[in-house]
């Protein structure tokens, strides 16, 4: 019997891998991952340029325009604009400067003039308009120059003026060494959502669809009867769960390899936007804030949570698929499962916005949803290692109950080809002993 189960698992995985679509999809995923991680090079190749410098020609009547470059650079950094600006003071006639604006460049002309009522006014000239981020950067910079000009012309003592205009010194002190500051919280949550939550959500959807399609295919071709005559329903059910979960884990590993290849390609292309360096800085900052030390002891629990969450979804998908007689019926029956998955996805995203919420903490215990919520709440220190352990225990208990009672439904459903009285048979099978 054991050899038959291993044979079914091997055949099921081989059936999924040994197809043209699997090869095509993975080739596309490889190209996509390399393309995403080198998106700046791709855009440059097709005519875009991240290295374009926005030249600003400045006409200044106040004498404070010399500070514009510094303020623009500072605001650009604060807003993560990633743009490059070059401010040049000009004595040319404004009409001559405006004639040089054309569609071949993104140059700007800025005039700063004094005003009796508002101290200062400014006009920004562009050929085709400017984007929102650039507009915000320049507007904030001009506002700061106006504030400095107004203070300087309000008969304030020069020494006092220098103190007022000097940037504020901010020191951040966290008295609890085990806690992270809010900025690290947000950075950690954003990293987990982008790196883990979205791919894991997609993999679960793939798993649910795969099991349903395979079981319905075997039922529609009547091959299920041949299989069940040689292997017990329990062993058949187990083989489906192991094969499908193993395939999803394999696909996850391949995506990880594609990501590494994408980063390697970026290093070979010697891009100016050094993602590898940025990741190193991020890890360094996180380690300084004890995030690595926080996650390290939870790694075994997180791995168990991820793997058995896939198994739980596979068990439920297999039970639902056995109850249907066609792919169309399965699509309708899996709707509640998808809604549950969507709820976990959105609650996981909102966890960083509602820190300290008792509701989100309770949700992190719920099987099927805990895999999408518990890792984030733990990283944000909303839950402890004990809470994560409770989530894992509840999930393991759910997997056990699903397999124990689900196999009773599975035995009845896989050889049932009529939807009449199906639910009655299902509930009757649950009350019966295995």
Phi, psi and omega in degrees: 000320180298319179296324179293320179295315178298324178295317179296319179297315180297316181294322181295315179293319179298321180297325181282323185277319186277056178226154178296324183294323178297316180293317181295314181299319182288328173296318178295320178297319178298313179296319181296314181295317178296320180294317181295317182285350177233035187299327180295320178293323178296314180295319178300320182297325182263021171112347178275165180208113178286346182267002178302135178254127176278110180274128180245117177265119190252127171251114190236127177256353188262336185087000181256003179293343179298337182274354187297317181301315181296317179293321179296316179298319181293314179292326176298320178290318181296323182269003182053040182292323180072012181268169176236131181234144177227111183266128179231122176285137184229144175254006181290162174294139184299328180295322178294321179294320180293329179292338179277350177283126180209178184287350181275351178220168177245034181294155179231153172238127181237129175248136177237120181233156178280155179215137185292326184268323184251008181071314186206143173227155182218151177229134179250123180253133176217160182280317184233019182087167181233155182286168186297317182295314178299318179299318180295317180300312183290319181298315178297321180294318179293325178296322179293321177296320179297317179299316178297317180296318181295318179293320182294334182254025179246024176057039177268143179305131183305321179295318177294322180298318179298323179292321180293320185277346180291142181297146181289142176264122183242123175250135179252124181234122176253112185287333178264109184296341183273354182256154177257153176284167187297326180295319178292324175304308183295319179296319180295316180297316180297321180295316182294318181298315183283320185276326187247308193298311183293311177299320181295321177300315181296320181294323178294317177300316178300317181297313181298316180295321183295312181296315180299316181295320183290316180294317179293329177294318179293325179288320183290330179269001180067007179288343178301322181296321179292319181294314184292335178289342180251338182227142179292152178304324180297314180291325178295315179300315180297319180296322179296316182295312182295316183295315182291316179296318178298321179295317180296320178296320177298317180295323177297318179296320178296319178297321177298318178297318179297323178296317178297321178294322178297318178293322177296319178297323180294321178294321179292325179285350177055050181292146178290333177270095190275093180295321181298318177295320178297320179294321179296318178295321179298313180297323179295316179295320181293321180293326177296333181260018174065017179292318179299317178295332179287318185279327187309309181291344183267355184303313178301317179295320180294320178297316178297319180298316181294311185294314182284341171292319175299318179296320180297315178295323179294318178299312181294320179295320178295320178296314180295319181295326180293336182276348183261161180247357179203165179296327180296319178296321181294321179301321179287321185288334182275358180304312177301326179294319178293323178295321177297318179294318179296322179298315178297322180296312183287325177294323176298320178294319184281350183302322181286341181272336183238061182294136181089002181289125178295324180301313181294324178296319179294319180298328181294348177272338190287123176303154185077326179258331185302328182294337181260346185247314186303317179300324181286315180296326178291317179297324180277003180063023173281336177230159182258180176296326176296317178298319178296321177296321177298318178300318180293316180298316178296324179292315179298319176298321178295318178298318179298313181294321179297319180287319183295312183267336179291327180296332178293319177291321183298319180301320181283320189286321189292335179254014178259125183245011179232138180274352181287127179068017185294314182297324177297320179292323181297310181295326178293323180292329179292328181279341182280160177274149183293000000 
